[in-house]
């Protein structure tokens, strides 16, 4: 199966089709996680979602989230 990623079409990793999450396909899950955390942060701190997204992407939490080996993607929203 082919997916649109950025400005190019890429072949979907076979491991995702099987239900495995790997470092190679983790990028498919991250935008939804970042949006959910950003919305919660924005609501709790009275900032815009865009400002919250900047905070999330600059955080140590995101650095851990983007590493599949930490399994942080499994926690939270």
Secondary structure, 3 states (H helix, E strand, C coil): CEEEECCEEEECCHHHHCCCCCCCCCHHHHHHHHHHHHHHHHHHHCCCHHHHHHHHHHCHHHHHHCCHHHCHHHCCC
